[in-house]
């Protein structure tokens, strides 16, 4: 074990070189720890997205096959009627029997338009009145509001109360903006005026109970041109409201579109095949698709971040290997006489190599200890770094949003063009908390040691292959 003693004495005699190596290895170790922990944080965020915006099947009417009938003039205006099949409750019940199908959801935009009778909508740039009660605002019809895309992807969040269910027929969910503007609370009753019902001779005043209040529209509609285009004025109503308002006219009602949620992402293609082959769908003007739009939109920035982290780690490893090899090679070259004397004294070359390896291992142990002590500081830096990357990506997405606005649309807000409440455009912000776990230390230290040993062997290979006389003849 004399080579360990010789290596220790050498490090003491060359304190400056030793400290430089300690600093370099410690820095690289910290960077590797940060990279491994950031990669883990991004993976956790990735799976959070998979749960929040999972792929699903969408069954909807196929207007390309059926289309709309001839436009006819009615006393309340022109109209055309879809000529094809709708999604009936019988079809839904059959789909629910397929193994792997968890739930059925459906949310359509603009399924109901209502004017505020005993409350006021949030103002817009133009507050024109289209009815005796003021402007109409669109509402979204839903089977289960909890399964609406906007709540699944985090665009909206339930603040108070509960979600709408298939059993509701006189309930409503409104935005917290609208609730605060009118001092409304869960349990309060409000009344909507339905122009369509009035024209058709039905009771146009629809009394509803507020069962839920949601957030997410704040700051997204102050510049809206119309009341109907302000996100805070829109809400959710249950599908059964149609039966209540339009009575027999709603008999035989079918859905235009339904979302089919599955238990296992890996089985989605198999479930797609089973749904497609149902006899109830044969010769129907309906189409089935696998929808991953929300997932794609939400995961694109995160995938970019994961790629950046992978590149970061590869670059660090390559730079570390090159710099360490060159540095050790330069310093080893200065030890020609020392190596020549050791070999002349009968010390085997393998023991000389062992001494070199022992030296860098001693330095590495000091470096790894220092990196362990400094790791909490690196956790905070890495967390801040990921948040900064996320902010830049979100700003870029906002800029792209502005670029696709039509000419002269400077007064429009993004929500009007995308999905005031239920579209696929959303940006999920993650509060990245980077944590360096035991497995990260193991990975970092193992990879670091491997590179250090390889670099040492490469750096010492040239002088080890030389004869003692050649080494002693060379100048340091």
C-alpha positions as MATLAB code, in Angstrom:
seq = 'XXXXXXXXXXXXXXXXXXXXXXXXXXXXXXXXXXXXXXXXXXXXXXXXXXXXXXXXXXXXXXXXXXXXXXXXXXXXXXXXXXXXXXXXXXXXXXXXXXXXXXXXXXXXXXXXXXXXXXXXXXXXXXXXXXXXXXXXXXXXXXXXXXXXXXXXXXXXXXXXXXXXXXXXXXXXXXXXXXXXXXXXXXXXXXXXXXXXXXXXXXXXXXXXXXXXXXXXXXXXXXXXXXXXXXXXXXXXXXXXXXXXXXXXXXXXXXXXXXXXXXXXXXXXXXXXXXXXXXXXXXXXXXXXXXXXXXXXXXXXXXXXXXXXXXXXXXXXXXXXXXXXXXXXXXXXXXXXXXXXXXXXXXXXXXXXXXXXXXXXXXXXXXXXXXXXXXXXXXXXXXXXXXXXXXXXXXXXXXXXXXXXXXXXXXXXXXXXXXXXXXXXXXXXXXXXXXXXXXXXXXXXXXXXXXXXXXXXXXXXXXXXXXXXXXXXXXXX';
ca = [
       0.000    0.000    0.000;
       3.053    2.244   -0.387;
       1.523    3.802   -3.517;
      -1.252    5.357   -1.370;
       1.332    6.893    0.971;
       3.363    8.215   -1.961;
       0.217    9.634   -3.555;
      -0.843   11.375   -0.330;
       2.595   12.947    0.115;
       2.565   14.130   -3.496;
      -0.789   15.866   -3.001;
       0.486   17.608    0.135;
       3.595   18.827   -1.688;
       1.527   20.150   -4.605;
      -1.306   21.874   -2.756;
      -2.211   24.322   -5.541;
      -2.633   21.615   -8.179;
      -4.586   19.500   -5.716;
      -6.953   22.367   -4.872;
      -7.509   23.109   -8.566;
      -8.481   19.484   -9.185;
     -10.734   19.484   -6.108;
     -12.518   22.591   -7.403;
     -12.946   21.211  -10.941;
     -14.260   17.825   -9.831;
     -16.533   19.429   -7.219;
     -17.995   21.804   -9.831;
     -18.633   19.021  -12.324;
     -20.127   16.828   -9.601;
     -22.535   19.626   -8.639;
     -23.510   20.141  -12.278;
     -24.153   16.418  -12.713;
     -26.239   16.372   -9.532;
     -28.228   19.357  -10.759;
     -28.733   17.783  -14.180;
     -29.917   14.457  -12.757;
     -32.285   16.187  -10.316;
     -33.653   18.534  -12.999;
     -34.243   15.565  -15.280;
     -36.200   13.866  -12.489;
     -38.232   17.048  -11.869;
     -39.093   17.315  -15.562;
     -40.088   13.626  -15.641;
     -42.403   14.198  -12.669;
     -43.967   17.165  -14.460;
     -44.334   15.058  -17.602;
     -46.331   12.400  -15.753;
     -48.391   15.118  -14.089;
     -49.379   16.254  -17.566;
     -50.176   12.678  -18.571;
     -52.645   12.546  -15.692;
     -54.062   16.042  -16.246;
     -54.458   15.936  -20.027;
     -54.658   12.282  -20.867;
     -55.352   11.001  -24.325;
     -58.970   10.136  -24.929;
     -61.308    9.021  -27.678;
     -63.704   11.513  -29.221;
     -66.885   10.327  -30.925;
     -68.661   13.076  -32.856;
     -71.060   13.751  -35.686;
     -69.526   13.614  -39.158;
     -70.749   16.652  -41.068;
     -68.632   15.642  -44.064;
     -70.783   12.538  -44.545;
     -74.178   13.966  -43.619;
     -73.870   17.726  -43.885;
     -76.637   20.229  -43.325;
     -79.880   20.479  -45.176;
     -81.072   23.294  -47.356;
     -81.254   26.683  -45.703;
     -84.863   27.641  -45.029;
     -86.361   30.926  -43.924;
     -88.227   30.872  -40.617;
     -90.068   33.703  -38.912;
     -87.083   34.134  -36.576;
     -84.487   33.907  -39.367;
     -82.789   31.408  -41.663;
     -81.847   27.926  -40.502;
     -80.404   24.633  -41.684;
     -80.558   21.322  -39.867;
     -77.897   18.632  -39.590;
     -79.110   15.654  -41.611;
     -77.144   12.849  -39.988;
     -77.085   10.716  -36.854;
     -76.505   11.878  -33.291;
     -74.915   10.036  -30.378;
     -77.752    8.511  -28.397;
     -77.863    7.290  -24.819;
     -78.038    3.739  -26.191;
     -74.645    4.211  -27.857;
     -73.173    5.682  -24.673;
     -74.446    2.789  -22.559;
     -72.908    0.304  -24.993;
     -69.528    2.080  -24.957;
     -69.486    2.020  -21.153;
     -69.623   -1.800  -21.239;
     -66.253   -1.998  -23.039;
     -63.441   -3.021  -20.653;
     -61.006   -0.174  -20.100;
     -63.520    2.631  -20.604;
     -63.724    4.632  -17.385;
     -66.136    7.481  -18.055;
     -68.021    9.401  -20.704;
     -67.961   13.177  -20.869;
     -69.329   15.798  -23.196;
     -69.008   19.554  -23.233;
     -70.063   21.741  -26.150;
     -69.525   25.463  -26.477;
     -72.386   27.804  -27.214;
     -75.019   25.204  -26.442;
     -77.187   27.740  -24.649;
     -77.421   31.532  -24.863;
     -78.867   33.555  -22.026;
     -79.306   37.172  -20.998;
     -78.913   38.263  -17.369;
     -82.318   38.994  -15.825;
     -81.597   39.649  -12.143;
     -77.829   40.219  -12.302;
     -75.369   41.995  -14.615;
     -72.705   40.677  -16.946;
     -69.153   41.984  -16.796;
     -68.794   44.959  -19.154;
     -67.043   44.899  -22.522;
     -65.949   47.549  -25.006;
     -69.339   47.389  -26.711;
     -72.293   46.641  -24.439;
     -75.008   46.367  -27.076;
     -78.367   44.864  -26.076;
     -79.875   42.178  -28.268;
     -82.859   41.478  -25.960;
     -84.990   43.429  -23.527;
     -82.742   42.051  -20.760;
     -79.501   43.033  -22.457;
     -76.834   41.103  -24.323;
     -76.757   37.322  -24.629;
     -73.786   35.323  -23.376;
     -72.980   31.748  -24.429;
     -72.960   28.887  -21.922;
     -71.388   25.468  -22.225;
     -73.542   22.371  -21.952;
     -71.907   19.475  -20.139;
     -72.607   16.005  -18.793;
     -69.932   16.304  -16.135;
     -68.094   19.621  -15.839;
     -65.226   17.958  -13.958;
     -64.393   16.124  -17.201;
     -64.420   19.278  -19.317;
     -61.060   19.919  -20.968;
     -60.701   23.266  -19.244;
     -60.786   21.693  -15.773;
     -58.689   18.667  -16.744;
     -55.860   20.752  -18.161;
     -55.879   23.301  -15.351;
     -57.199   26.234  -17.403;
     -60.039   26.557  -14.885;
     -60.193   25.515  -11.227;
     -63.208   24.922   -9.007;
     -63.110   27.530   -6.223;
     -66.345   26.903   -4.337;
     -69.187   24.419   -4.450;
     -69.261   21.387   -6.741;
     -69.201   20.333  -10.366;
     -72.241   19.735  -12.555;
     -73.352   16.136  -13.054;
     -75.665   14.314  -15.457;
     -78.468   14.462  -12.863;
     -78.595   18.276  -12.683;
     -81.307   20.162  -14.558;
     -81.525   23.535  -12.808;
     -77.915   24.160  -11.792;
     -75.270   26.534  -13.107;
     -71.553   27.190  -12.635;
     -70.292   30.765  -12.988;
     -66.904   32.474  -12.848;
     -65.580   34.029   -9.661;
     -65.311   37.316  -11.585;
     -69.035   37.338  -12.292;
     -69.863   36.198   -8.755;
     -67.816   38.994   -7.178;
     -69.201   41.586   -9.605;
     -72.767   40.731   -8.512;
     -72.039   39.600   -4.917;
     -73.290   36.102   -5.738;
     -72.510   32.929   -3.782;
     -73.016   29.179   -4.023;
     -76.679   28.456   -3.266;
     -77.974   31.730   -4.707;
     -80.557   31.688   -7.496;
     -80.238   33.632  -10.749;
     -82.446   33.886  -13.825;
     -81.458   33.699  -17.483;
     -83.563   34.821  -20.428;
     -83.424   32.382  -23.385;
     -84.246   34.131  -26.656;
     -84.590   30.843  -28.581;
     -87.198   29.585  -26.110;
     -89.111   32.867  -26.360;
     -89.185   32.735  -30.158;
     -90.456   29.146  -30.094;
     -93.173   29.891  -27.569;
     -91.612   28.307  -24.479;
     -91.073   29.835  -21.071;
     -88.016   32.011  -21.674;
     -87.159   32.792  -18.045;
     -84.950   30.027  -16.669;
     -84.309   30.073  -12.920;
     -81.084   28.369  -11.863;
     -79.174   27.619   -8.664;
     -75.470   28.415   -8.471;
     -73.784   25.153   -7.436;
     -70.193   25.984   -8.333;
     -67.864   28.938   -8.804;
     -64.645   28.585  -10.807;
     -61.497   30.649  -11.267;
     -59.234   31.003  -14.276;
     -60.869   33.795  -16.257;
     -59.219   36.606  -14.306;
     -57.223   38.969  -16.488;
     -58.345   37.270  -19.709;
     -61.211   39.450  -20.848;
     -60.857   43.093  -19.878;
     -60.341   44.050  -23.534;
     -63.145   41.879  -24.913;
     -65.140   43.600  -27.637;
     -68.514   42.112  -26.699;
     -70.141   40.811  -23.540;
     -70.434   37.381  -25.147;
     -66.693   37.392  -25.838;
     -65.637   38.021  -22.245;
     -64.591   34.778  -20.602;
     -65.879   35.784  -17.166;
     -69.432   36.060  -18.512;
     -69.542   32.467  -19.640;
     -70.433   29.483  -17.519;
     -71.552   25.862  -17.519;
     -75.047   24.390  -17.689;
     -76.160   20.730  -17.566;
     -77.428   19.084  -20.747;
     -80.766   18.421  -19.067;
     -81.495   22.140  -19.220;
     -82.586   21.532  -22.822;
     -85.305   19.094  -21.717;
     -86.442   21.510  -19.061;
     -86.610   24.541  -21.364;
     -87.684   23.017  -24.671;
     -89.758   20.114  -23.386;
     -90.897   17.687  -26.091;
     -88.695   19.434  -28.627;
     -85.770   17.789  -26.839;
     -87.239   14.263  -27.119;
     -84.856   11.941  -28.904;
     -82.033   14.323  -28.118;
     -78.554   13.159  -29.063;
     -75.087   14.472  -28.379;
     -72.973   16.027  -31.106;
     -69.753   14.915  -29.437;
     -68.657   12.804  -26.466;
     -65.284   12.190  -24.820;
     -64.451    8.570  -23.992;
     -61.950    8.330  -21.126;
     -59.833    5.213  -20.646;
     -58.140    3.664  -17.617;
     -54.838    2.830  -19.298;
     -53.147    4.972  -21.949;
     -51.465    1.884  -23.387;
     -54.872    0.346  -24.215;
     -56.295    3.333  -26.070;
     -55.745    1.840  -29.547;
     -57.365   -1.451  -28.500;
     -60.369    0.406  -27.064;
     -60.556    2.501  -30.236;
     -60.850   -0.699  -32.277;
     -63.590   -2.074  -30.003;
     -65.642    1.124  -30.115;
     -65.269    1.343  -33.896;
     -66.627   -2.182  -34.317;
     -69.796   -1.646  -32.248;
     -72.951   -2.589  -34.217;
     -74.616    0.560  -32.855;
     -72.149    2.677  -34.864;
     -72.435    0.740  -38.111;
     -73.599    2.891  -41.049;
     -73.928    5.913  -38.755;
     -72.688    9.361  -39.757;
     -70.375    9.455  -36.755;
     -66.573    9.519  -36.588;
     -64.179    8.331  -33.901;
     -60.745    9.835  -33.266;
     -57.937    9.572  -30.723;
     -57.575   13.050  -29.260;
     -54.280   14.077  -27.697;
     -54.461   17.786  -28.533;
     -54.390   19.065  -24.942;
     -51.572   16.706  -24.079;
     -49.571   17.790  -27.136;
     -50.028   21.500  -26.395;
     -49.143   21.152  -22.718;
     -46.249   18.756  -23.189;
     -44.451   20.492  -26.070;
     -42.638   23.082  -23.884;
     -41.833   20.397  -21.314;
     -40.398   18.065  -23.962;
     -38.231   20.943  -25.148;
     -37.020   21.463  -21.590;
     -36.239   17.763  -21.184;
     -34.211   17.865  -24.378;
     -32.248   20.863  -23.122;
     -31.452   19.058  -19.862;
     -30.223   15.973  -21.743;
     -27.972   18.122  -23.938;
     -26.724   19.959  -20.847;
     -25.676   16.712  -19.173;
     -23.966   15.332  -22.287;
     -22.024   18.577  -22.809;
     -20.919   18.642  -19.149;
     -19.689   15.041  -19.319;
     -17.775   15.579  -22.569;
     -16.181   18.822  -21.384;
     -15.250   17.252  -18.064;
     -13.631   14.253  -19.747;
     -11.656   16.387  -22.224;
     -10.534   19.046  -19.719;
      -9.591   16.511  -17.050;
      -7.637   14.352  -19.505;
      -5.708   17.336  -20.886;
      -5.032   18.722  -17.414;
      -3.832   15.409  -16.020;
      -1.755   14.764  -19.132;
      -0.005   18.126  -18.731;
       0.679   17.536  -15.060;
       1.750   13.926  -15.564;
       4.208   15.042  -18.219;
       5.936   17.135  -15.549;
       6.579   13.960  -13.520;
       8.929   12.248  -15.986;
      11.890   12.087  -13.595;
       9.714   10.969  -10.682;
       8.276    8.109  -12.722;
      11.708    7.217  -14.117;
      13.254    7.054  -10.631;
      10.379    4.937   -9.266;
      10.686    2.442  -12.109;
      14.496    2.397  -11.776;
      14.091    1.516   -8.105;
      12.142   -1.577   -9.136;
       8.640   -0.294   -8.495;
       6.291   -1.940  -10.969;
       4.535    0.240  -13.531;
       1.163   -0.972  -12.282;
       2.031    0.441   -8.845;
       2.932    3.777  -10.410;
      -0.417    3.820  -12.215;
      -2.097    2.809   -8.948;
      -0.441    5.806   -7.278;
      -1.860    8.162   -9.935;
      -5.322    6.644   -9.539;
      -5.057    6.840   -5.741;
      -4.203   10.526   -5.984;
      -7.282   11.399   -8.033;
      -9.491    9.168   -5.869;
      -8.334   11.011   -2.740;
      -9.055   14.311   -4.472;
     -12.426   12.976   -5.670;
     -13.455   11.971   -2.154;
     -12.804   15.524   -0.968;
     -14.648   16.937   -4.006;
     -17.676   14.672   -3.596;
     -17.899   15.520    0.102;
     -17.865   19.215   -0.757;
     -20.535   18.733   -3.428;
     -22.738   16.892   -0.932;
     -22.460   19.819    1.491;
     -23.244   22.333   -1.270;
     -26.118   20.331   -2.823;
     -28.974   22.224   -1.036;
     -27.702   25.440   -2.593;
     -27.650   23.753   -6.005;
     -31.243   22.549   -5.509;
     -32.432   26.146   -5.165;
     -30.412   27.289   -8.171;
     -31.699   24.410  -10.311;
     -35.316   25.108   -9.308;
     -34.926   28.775  -10.243;
     -33.246   27.790  -13.513;
     -36.157   25.532  -14.539;
     -38.708   28.215  -13.647;
     -36.821   30.754  -15.759;
     -36.804   28.366  -18.719;
     -40.531   27.800  -18.222;
     -41.216   31.552  -18.118;
     -39.265   32.107  -21.341;
     -41.168   29.289  -23.069;
     -44.524   30.651  -21.908;
     -43.588   34.146  -23.116;
     -42.668   32.660  -26.491;
     -46.037   30.900  -26.653;
     -47.798   34.180  -25.818;
     -45.815   35.906  -28.566;
     -46.811   33.205  -31.049;
     -50.418   33.693  -29.947;
     -50.205   37.402  -30.723;
     -48.635   36.703  -34.112;
     -51.568   34.576  -35.261;
     -54.152   37.226  -34.383;
     -55.827   38.506  -37.543;
     -54.950   41.945  -38.837;
     -56.762   44.642  -36.902;
     -57.501   42.328  -33.992;
     -55.421   44.246  -31.508;
     -58.478   44.763  -29.315;
     -59.180   41.050  -29.063;
     -57.934   39.048  -26.126;
     -56.445   35.582  -26.608;
     -59.407   33.902  -24.919;
     -61.752   35.091  -27.671;
     -59.682   33.367  -30.307;
     -58.968   30.152  -28.453;
     -61.405   28.887  -25.942;
     -62.809   31.352  -23.507;
     -63.550   28.413  -21.220;
     -63.080   25.049  -22.866;
     -60.583   25.121  -25.699;
     -57.343   23.223  -25.937;
     -55.067   26.246  -25.618;
     -53.689   26.390  -22.115;
     -50.371   26.785  -20.393;
     -49.873   24.737  -17.289;
     -47.318   26.325  -15.014;
     -45.285   23.961  -12.855;
     -43.725   24.958   -9.564;
     -40.514   23.036  -10.151;
     -39.002   21.894   -6.860;
     -35.716   20.198   -7.651;
     -34.734   17.640   -5.020;
     -31.411   15.814   -5.086;
     -32.192   12.263   -4.031;
     -29.800    9.476   -2.932;
     -29.945    7.888   -6.379;
     -28.729   11.163   -7.885;
     -25.635   11.096   -5.658;
     -24.959    7.496   -6.640;
     -25.348    8.285  -10.348;
     -23.244   11.437  -10.221;
     -20.430    9.953   -8.149;
     -20.323    6.711  -10.143;
     -20.170    8.476  -13.506;
     -17.669   10.974  -12.115;
     -15.360    8.275  -10.753;
     -15.532    6.329  -13.996;
     -14.533    9.375  -16.036;
     -11.789   10.289  -13.558;
     -10.193    6.830  -13.669;
     -10.395    6.667  -17.483;
      -8.928   10.173  -17.803;
      -6.088    9.263  -15.424;
      -5.229    6.126  -17.387;
      -5.286    8.000  -20.688;
      -3.169   10.825  -19.282;
      -0.505    8.492  -17.866;
      -0.402    6.003  -20.743;
       2.321    7.787  -22.691;
       4.945    8.096  -19.932;
       4.205    4.651  -18.511;
       5.105    3.103  -21.878;
       8.485    4.875  -21.892;
      11.707    3.352  -20.513;
      13.343    4.785  -17.349;
      16.339    6.107  -19.336;
      14.002    8.001  -21.694;
      12.051    9.468  -18.791;
      15.176   10.622  -16.947;
      16.562   12.185  -20.121;
      13.428   14.316  -20.645;
      13.103   17.743  -19.096;
      10.086   18.421  -16.874;
];
